[in-house]
Amino acid sequence: MKPIRIVALPVLLCATGCMSLQYDLGAVPFAVSASPAPKGARTEPFVATGKSVLWVHGLLGDSQADVATLVKEAVGDCAGVANFRVASAASFHDWFLTHLTLGLVRMKTVTVTGDRLRH
């Protein structure tokens, strides 16, 4: 049984390091769609970024980017958002900070992109 205990700790730490981005767009006052904009619609592309952080490999919680707020701040008042995408990846600075803290603080940059539909 001792080998199982030795393997269990690294497996649990790796499992806590997996991060999934969760967000709720219910507070956004306009329609948000992953579909392309309708033909002939006047659009304007936007990009917004935020940070997500895992504390102590996720064992002490996380701080996720507020995607709904990022969208509202990036587009302001509009008819809606088309071609909506959210990506989470580590930039060089995120990677450097994560390794500098020995993984105790794991950072990711959240990038929200899409096309703003004008009124």
PyRosetta script that sets phi, psi and omega in degrees:
from pyrosetta import init, pose_from_sequence

init()
pose = pose_from_sequence("MKPIRIVALPVLLCATGCMSLQYDLGAVPFAVSASPAPKGARTEPFVATGKSVLWVHGLLGDSQADVATLVKEAVGDCAGVANFRVASAASFHDWFLTHLTLGLVRMKTVTVTGDRLRH")
pose.set_psi(1, -21.1)
pose.set_omega(1, -177.9)
pose.set_phi(2, -62.6)
pose.set_psi(2, -40.8)
pose.set_omega(2, 177.9)
pose.set_phi(3, -60.4)
pose.set_psi(3, -32.1)
pose.set_omega(3, 179.4)
pose.set_phi(4, -65.5)
pose.set_psi(4, -40.4)
pose.set_omega(4, 178.8)
pose.set_phi(5, -65.5)
pose.set_psi(5, -37.5)
pose.set_omega(5, -179.5)
pose.set_phi(6, -66.8)
pose.set_psi(6, -38.2)
pose.set_omega(6, -178.7)
pose.set_phi(7, -80.8)
pose.set_psi(7, -28.0)
pose.set_omega(7, -174.1)
pose.set_phi(8, -63.2)
pose.set_psi(8, -43.0)
pose.set_omega(8, -177.0)
pose.set_phi(9, -62.8)
pose.set_psi(9, -50.2)
pose.set_omega(9, 177.6)
pose.set_phi(10, -62.1)
pose.set_psi(10, -36.1)
pose.set_omega(10, 179.0)
pose.set_phi(11, -65.6)
pose.set_psi(11, -42.9)
pose.set_omega(11, 178.4)
pose.set_phi(12, -64.9)
pose.set_psi(12, -40.7)
pose.set_omega(12, 178.1)
pose.set_phi(13, -64.7)
pose.set_psi(13, -39.5)
pose.set_omega(13, 177.2)
pose.set_phi(14, -66.3)
pose.set_psi(14, -38.2)
pose.set_omega(14, -179.6)
pose.set_phi(15, -67.1)
pose.set_psi(15, -36.6)
pose.set_omega(15, 179.2)
pose.set_phi(16, -73.3)
pose.set_psi(16, -21.2)
pose.set_omega(16, -179.9)
pose.set_phi(17, -76.2)
pose.set_psi(17, -13.0)
pose.set_omega(17, 178.1)
pose.set_phi(18, -73.2)
pose.set_psi(18, 131.4)
pose.set_omega(18, -176.6)
pose.set_phi(19, -124.4)
pose.set_psi(19, 128.2)
pose.set_omega(19, 173.1)
pose.set_phi(20, -115.4)
pose.set_psi(20, 137.5)
pose.set_omega(20, -178.5)
pose.set_phi(21, -85.6)
pose.set_psi(21, 125.0)
pose.set_omega(21, 178.5)
pose.set_phi(22, -116.2)
pose.set_psi(22, 137.5)
pose.set_omega(22, 178.2)
pose.set_phi(23, -151.0)
pose.set_psi(23, 157.0)
pose.set_omega(23, -179.7)
pose.set_phi(24, -128.5)
pose.set_psi(24, 122.5)
pose.set_omega(24, -179.4)
pose.set_phi(25, -99.6)
pose.set_psi(25, 18.6)
pose.set_omega(25, -179.6)
pose.set_phi(26, -64.7)
pose.set_psi(26, -27.9)
pose.set_omega(26, -178.2)
pose.set_phi(27, -85.1)
pose.set_psi(27, -3.6)
pose.set_omega(27, -179.3)
pose.set_phi(28, -80.0)
pose.set_psi(28, 126.0)
pose.set_omega(28, -173.4)
pose.set_phi(29, -81.4)
pose.set_psi(29, 12.9)
pose.set_omega(29, 178.9)
pose.set_phi(30, -139.7)
pose.set_psi(30, 167.0)
pose.set_omega(30, -177.5)
pose.set_phi(31, -73.7)
pose.set_psi(31, 137.7)
pose.set_omega(31, 177.3)
pose.set_phi(32, -124.0)
pose.set_psi(32, 126.9)
pose.set_omega(32, -176.0)
pose.set_phi(33, -137.0)
pose.set_psi(33, 145.1)
pose.set_omega(33, 175.4)
pose.set_phi(34, -83.7)
pose.set_psi(34, -8.8)
pose.set_omega(34, 179.6)
pose.set_phi(35, -73.5)
pose.set_psi(35, 153.9)
pose.set_omega(35, 175.3)
pose.set_phi(36, -63.2)
pose.set_psi(36, 158.9)
pose.set_omega(36, 179.3)
pose.set_phi(37, -65.4)
pose.set_psi(37, 148.4)
pose.set_omega(37, 176.9)
pose.set_phi(38, -61.7)
pose.set_psi(38, 151.2)
pose.set_omega(38, -179.8)
pose.set_phi(39, -60.8)
pose.set_psi(39, 135.1)
pose.set_omega(39, 178.3)
pose.set_phi(40, 85.2)
pose.set_psi(40, -5.1)
pose.set_omega(40, 179.5)
pose.set_phi(41, -74.5)
pose.set_psi(41, 142.5)
pose.set_omega(41, 176.7)
pose.set_phi(42, -83.7)
pose.set_psi(42, 117.8)
pose.set_omega(42, -177.7)
pose.set_phi(43, -123.7)
pose.set_psi(43, 161.6)
pose.set_omega(43, 177.3)
pose.set_phi(44, -143.0)
pose.set_psi(44, 119.6)
pose.set_omega(44, -178.4)
pose.set_phi(45, -69.2)
pose.set_psi(45, 150.1)
pose.set_omega(45, 176.4)
pose.set_phi(46, -139.8)
pose.set_psi(46, 155.5)
pose.set_omega(46, 176.0)
pose.set_phi(47, -138.8)
pose.set_psi(47, 132.2)
pose.set_omega(47, 176.1)
pose.set_phi(48, -133.0)
pose.set_psi(48, 144.2)
pose.set_omega(48, -179.6)
pose.set_phi(49, -127.8)
pose.set_psi(49, 151.0)
pose.set_omega(49, 176.8)
pose.set_phi(50, -147.9)
pose.set_psi(50, -179.4)
pose.set_omega(50, -178.7)
pose.set_phi(51, -122.5)
pose.set_psi(51, 144.7)
pose.set_omega(51, 170.7)
pose.set_phi(52, -121.8)
pose.set_psi(52, 139.3)
pose.set_omega(52, -175.5)
pose.set_phi(53, -132.3)
pose.set_psi(53, 134.0)
pose.set_omega(53, 169.6)
pose.set_phi(54, -103.8)
pose.set_psi(54, 129.3)
pose.set_omega(54, 179.9)
pose.set_phi(55, -98.6)
pose.set_psi(55, 125.8)
pose.set_omega(55, 179.0)
pose.set_phi(56, 51.0)
pose.set_psi(56, 59.5)
pose.set_omega(56, 177.2)
pose.set_phi(57, 59.1)
pose.set_psi(57, 25.3)
pose.set_omega(57, 179.5)
pose.set_phi(58, 87.3)
pose.set_psi(58, -5.2)
pose.set_omega(58, -179.2)
pose.set_phi(59, -71.0)
pose.set_psi(59, -29.6)
pose.set_omega(59, -179.7)
pose.set_phi(60, -105.4)
pose.set_psi(60, 20.1)
pose.set_omega(60, 174.8)
pose.set_phi(61, 101.9)
pose.set_psi(61, -173.9)
pose.set_omega(61, -178.8)
pose.set_phi(62, -145.8)
pose.set_psi(62, 164.9)
pose.set_omega(62, 176.4)
pose.set_phi(63, -128.5)
pose.set_psi(63, 107.3)
pose.set_omega(63, -175.2)
pose.set_phi(64, -98.3)
pose.set_psi(64, 151.0)
pose.set_omega(64, 177.5)
pose.set_phi(65, -67.4)
pose.set_psi(65, 140.9)
pose.set_omega(65, 178.0)
pose.set_phi(66, -87.3)
pose.set_psi(66, 93.8)
pose.set_omega(66, -174.3)
pose.set_phi(67, -63.9)
pose.set_psi(67, -39.1)
pose.set_omega(67, -179.8)
pose.set_phi(68, -61.4)
pose.set_psi(68, -42.9)
pose.set_omega(68, 178.3)
pose.set_phi(69, -67.1)
pose.set_psi(69, -40.2)
pose.set_omega(69, 177.4)
pose.set_phi(70, -59.7)
pose.set_psi(70, -42.4)
pose.set_omega(70, -179.9)
pose.set_phi(71, -66.1)
pose.set_psi(71, -47.4)
pose.set_omega(71, -178.8)
pose.set_phi(72, -61.2)
pose.set_psi(72, -40.5)
pose.set_omega(72, 179.5)
pose.set_phi(73, -70.0)
pose.set_psi(73, -34.3)
pose.set_omega(73, -176.6)
pose.set_phi(74, -76.0)
pose.set_psi(74, -35.1)
pose.set_omega(74, -174.5)
pose.set_phi(75, -105.7)
pose.set_psi(75, -20.4)
pose.set_omega(75, -179.5)
pose.set_phi(76, 65.6)
pose.set_psi(76, -137.3)
pose.set_omega(76, 179.4)
pose.set_phi(77, -88.8)
pose.set_psi(77, 120.5)
pose.set_omega(77, -179.1)
pose.set_phi(78, -151.0)
pose.set_psi(78, 171.7)
pose.set_omega(78, 179.2)
pose.set_phi(79, -78.1)
pose.set_psi(79, -23.7)
pose.set_omega(79, -179.2)
pose.set_phi(80, 164.2)
pose.set_psi(80, -179.4)
pose.set_omega(80, 178.9)
pose.set_phi(81, -127.7)
pose.set_psi(81, 131.3)
pose.set_omega(81, 176.5)
pose.set_phi(82, -118.2)
pose.set_psi(82, 163.5)
pose.set_omega(82, 178.6)
pose.set_phi(83, 55.8)
pose.set_psi(83, 42.7)
pose.set_omega(83, -175.3)
pose.set_phi(84, -76.0)
pose.set_psi(84, 129.8)
pose.set_omega(84, 179.4)
pose.set_phi(85, -139.7)
pose.set_psi(85, 143.2)
pose.set_omega(85, 174.6)
pose.set_phi(86, -128.6)
pose.set_psi(86, 128.6)
pose.set_omega(86, 178.5)
pose.set_phi(87, -129.9)
pose.set_psi(87, 145.3)
pose.set_omega(87, 177.9)
pose.set_phi(88, -126.2)
pose.set_psi(88, 121.5)
pose.set_omega(88, -179.2)
pose.set_phi(89, -150.4)
pose.set_psi(89, 161.9)
pose.set_omega(89, 178.9)
pose.set_phi(90, -94.9)
pose.set_psi(90, 123.9)
pose.set_omega(90, 173.4)
pose.set_phi(91, -80.1)
pose.set_psi(91, 177.1)
pose.set_omega(91, 178.8)
pose.set_phi(92, -61.1)
pose.set_psi(92, -41.7)
pose.set_omega(92, -179.4)
pose.set_phi(93, -65.9)
pose.set_psi(93, -39.1)
pose.set_omega(93, 176.0)
pose.set_phi(94, -62.6)
pose.set_psi(94, -46.0)
pose.set_omega(94, 179.6)
pose.set_phi(95, -61.2)
pose.set_psi(95, -44.4)
pose.set_omega(95, -178.3)
pose.set_phi(96, -63.5)
pose.set_psi(96, -45.5)
pose.set_omega(96, 179.2)
pose.set_phi(97, -64.8)
pose.set_psi(97, -40.4)
pose.set_omega(97, 178.4)
pose.set_phi(98, -59.6)
pose.set_psi(98, -44.4)
pose.set_omega(98, -179.2)
pose.set_phi(99, -76.4)
pose.set_psi(99, -30.1)
pose.set_omega(99, 177.8)
pose.set_phi(100, -65.7)
pose.set_psi(100, -33.8)
pose.set_omega(100, 179.0)
pose.set_phi(101, -95.0)
pose.set_psi(101, 13.8)
pose.set_omega(101, -179.9)
pose.set_phi(102, 57.8)
pose.set_psi(102, 31.1)
pose.set_omega(102, 177.4)
pose.set_phi(103, 83.1)
pose.set_psi(103, 2.0)
pose.set_omega(103, 179.8)
pose.set_phi(104, -69.6)
pose.set_psi(104, -29.4)
pose.set_omega(104, 173.7)
pose.set_phi(105, -120.8)
pose.set_psi(105, 111.1)
pose.set_omega(105, -178.2)
pose.set_phi(106, -109.0)
pose.set_psi(106, 113.8)
pose.set_omega(106, -175.9)
pose.set_phi(107, -105.7)
pose.set_psi(107, 148.6)
pose.set_omega(107, 174.4)
pose.set_phi(108, -138.4)
pose.set_psi(108, 145.4)
pose.set_omega(108, 174.4)
pose.set_phi(109, -96.0)
pose.set_psi(109, 127.5)
pose.set_omega(109, 178.8)
pose.set_phi(110, -100.3)
pose.set_psi(110, 123.5)
pose.set_omega(110, -179.8)
pose.set_phi(111, -115.3)
pose.set_psi(111, 124.3)
pose.set_omega(111, 178.9)
pose.set_phi(112, -110.2)
pose.set_psi(112, 125.3)
pose.set_omega(112, 178.9)
pose.set_phi(113, -129.0)
pose.set_psi(113, 160.9)
pose.set_omega(113, 177.8)
pose.set_phi(114, 171.7)
pose.set_psi(114, -174.1)
pose.set_omega(114, 178.0)
pose.set_phi(115, -118.2)
pose.set_psi(115, 122.5)
pose.set_omega(115, 178.9)
pose.set_phi(116, -80.7)
pose.set_psi(116, 125.8)
pose.set_omega(116, 177.8)
pose.set_phi(117, -91.0)
pose.set_psi(117, 121.2)
pose.set_omega(117, -179.8)
pose.set_phi(118, -77.7)
pose.set_psi(118, 156.1)
pose.set_omega(118, 178.0)
pose.set_phi(119, -65.0)
pose.dump_pdb("model.pdb")
